[in-house]
């Protein structure tokens, strides 16, 4: 059973370009979370999605950032007009609610560098 | 944003020693989790705790969910070189829509062979 897949693993963008990060959850998982990690810091929650629905986007910046989890295909985190401060590692996690528990399993991350 | 208080920030120990780290929060959580992160990789789940007072082991790792639901600790016994990495605690709220994980800043562990 494959784990959470993320691609690309590394992404370099110039200021003003768009970044698209993809996440394929574990098989059978219908919940997807996105987190951002700055160097030598813990992870910070961005957004929680289920298929075709955004459940909690309280951690998403108000501008330039968007996320989706379509009925078919991976979840996408999109950053428009990137700035240097967007440089970070972006992690996706997936989970499956079972027996009241909702343990999140993480992908390897996408490391975004903005030049 | 909300963040957990995790300590110590870093540890440097000899192989074979035991290690202890802990997390505290001003808020209660329904679930506490401990993850390990290696350089360039995503966090890997070590132990999940679902009930206040619960004590759970995974090999040489033992973790407890504090009775107040505001703290947790992780112990590693007889450390080995491959234990090197950064250990994170994370708390999760109630079910429903409050499923996001709140993280500590991590404990960096170095093991001297």
Interface residues (C-beta under 8 A of the other chain):
Chain A: X4 X6 X31 X33 X35 X41 X42 X43 X44 X45 X48 X55 X56 X58 X59 X91 X93 X95 X97 X100 X101 X102 X103 X104 X105 X106 X107 X108 X109 X111
Chain B: X1 X3 X4 X6 X31 X33 X35 X40 X41 X42 X43 X44 X45 X48 X50 X88 X90 X92 X95 X97 X98 X99 X100 X101 X102 X103 X104 X105 X106
